[in-house]
């Protein structure tokens, strides 16, 4: 393995370009799929956060936790949740002990919509992975994990005037 510093060149630049293309195309697909189901991009992101919390055993989330995860103001989060509740994708419930505490849950229709939007894509990706053996997929998993760690560690900086 070689350590390279500075902007990537050659094959490394191609890999960075492909990662950027994958990210941009995934975003555009999600926007089109969401629009086809009457959902904004922020709706999909919120539902993704709620689904991940459920998968990770951190559900239910509160509106405050969701707001922090999405970097939204409380009023923007309320607007988002109102829209998701009206569309039948999220339910808000009050804690029986502390009525001020609100919990969020995805509905069955949200799961059905997600499967309709992203199920075919996931199946196609799974079929595409058939081209790779387990060792190759292990390298891809390790690589993608490293790229995710790099992105998570970055803090965007404002450009100097």
Secondary structure, DSSP 8 states (H G I E B T S, - for coil): -----SS--HHHHHHHHHHHHHHHHHHHHHHHHHHHTT--HHHHHHHHHHHHHHHTT--SB-HHHHHHHHT--HHHHHHHHHHHHHTTSEEEEE-SS-TT-EEEEE-HHHHHHHHHHHHHHHHHHHHHHTTS-HHHHHHHHHHHHHHHHHHHH--------
